[in-house]
Amino acid sequence: MSMITIPRWEAKRTAETRMVEDRLRPHFQQVDAYRYNMASIRLRVIDRRFEEMKRDQRDTMVEQELEKLPPETQGDILMLLTFAPSELAQEPGHFREFMLNSDFEDPSPTML
């Protein structure tokens, strides 16, 4: 019998974060969201179109879709991470992205 463990962040998904994922998935390669605490949603968007694209351009692409969400949900998205697939590799040139993604994958305990 194999035991499959799910990442800690996946256990924090809610109906609201699934709605966020559903809204963005038709437009991006991979979308993951979870509620970090009662006041904060964390969102990660991965897409090959982000290769060589500046962070503000990536954010603009994602924010165009986020604007279609209910205002309460928009206000709770306090962490937006946008990655090109290559940036998630554990390489010296992408240390910042690796660390941000690691924090998304294994969230630290919240103070709320």
Helices and strands as residue ranges (DSSP letters): G 8-12, H 15-24, E 30-37, E 40-46, G 48-50, H 55-66, H 71-76, E 77-83, G 85-88, G 92-94, H 95-105
